Amino acid sequence: MVAQLKKLQFTKSFKGDRMSAEINIYNPAELGPPMGQYNHVTRVRASEFLFIAGMLSGNPKGEIVGEGDFDAQAAQVFANIGAALRSADAGWSNVVQFTTYLVHSQDIPKFMAFRLREFPKMFANGKYPPNTLLMVDRLVKEPFLIEVQAIAAL
């Protein structure tokens, strides 16, 4: 039986010879609803992908932003992802997957609240890319509370 899909395609135009990405973000009925602000599956046809390393809450001077403040760190992390996307003439609609690392399980509700508040601004269509959330012992420096890696289709 074929899953019923909620389909949405994004097309981004580029200068030069690059082709537009076709991105379909959806939830197969067999999987049930997601347990947060994400969708289960992204299907992509693209000529190019952008792999963004795990972003931390560092500013352009290399300083830690929001030490001890989860919301400030999350805001800086996503600002850094936004900067990485813009460097490739891309935007939030190009993101096809996130992997999120948190140091404290107590920060999961803060992470969910951040996504509820900020993702509608970033993803105006309401289609949020799949996200894998992992708990880790620590990140590269002790003060960091969150790291997010992203993959985008161009």
Secondary structure, DSSP 8 states (H G I E B T S, - for coil): --------EE----STT----EEEEE--GGG-S-SSSS-SEEEEE-S-EEEEEEE-SB-TTS-BSSTT-HHHHHHHHHHHHHHHHHHTT--GGGEEEEEEEES-GGGHHHHHHHHHHHHHHH-TTS----EEEEE-S--SSTT--EEEEEEEE-
